[in-house]
Amino acid sequence: MARLVDTLAAAHAARVKPALIRTWATRGHLEPHGRDARGRTLYRLDDVYRAAARRSSTSRAQPVDDSSTNV
C-alpha cells in the first residue's frame, strides 16, 4: 500500500516549500489522493519523489556566456 502524506510532509520529503507542492497539484504534476481526518490534502509519497525528480532534472535557466560580449 502506498504511503500517503500531507502537504507539509510532502514538501519536507521533496525539499521544497509547501506552496510548490500545491502548485504541482494545481498544474497536474502531482495528484491528490484524498484528505485526512483534519481535511488536509494527501499525496502518495512515491508521486512526490517522482515530481521532485522531474523538477531537478529540468533546468529553468541556462548559464550566460559573457566571454563573447564586447565591452
N, C-alpha and C positions, 0 to 999 in steps of 0.2 A: 504494500500500500504506500502511496506517495505521501511524503511529509508535507503538511500544509503549514504555512507561516503567514503572519500578518505583515502589513506594510513595513513596520519598523524593523522586524526581524529580517524581512527580505532585503531591505536597504543595508542592514548591517552585514548580511551574508555577501551581498554584491559590492560592498564598499562604496555605496553611492548614497545620496540624500533620499529620504522618503518621497520627496516631490518627484524625483526621477522615476521611481517605481510607479507612481500614479500616472506619470506621463507615458511610460511604456505601455501601461494598461489602456490608456485612452487612445493611443496610436495603434493598438493591436499587436504590439510586440510581446505582450505578457497577458495571459488570460486569467481573470479572476475565477476562483473555484469555490464560491460561496462566501459565507460570513460566519464568524464565530458568535458565541453567546452574547458578546458585547456589541455586535454589529460591525466589527472590523472586517474589512475585505481580506480574504485569504488567497494565497498563491501557492502553487506547487514549487517546492524548493528547487527541484531539477529545472523547472522552467525559468526560475530566477537566474540560476547559474548559466543557462543557455543564453538568455538575454544579455547578461553581463559579458559573456564571452564574445558575442556578436559586437557589442559596443567596443570592446577593447581591440577587436581585430579590424575595425574600420577607423580610419584616421580622418578627423574632421578638417584639420588644417595641414597644408603642405608646407614644408620649410621653404623659406625665401632665400634665394641665392643672390647675395649682394655683391658678389665678386665681379660681376659683369656690368655693374652700374657705373656710369660716368659721373664723376662729381666735379 
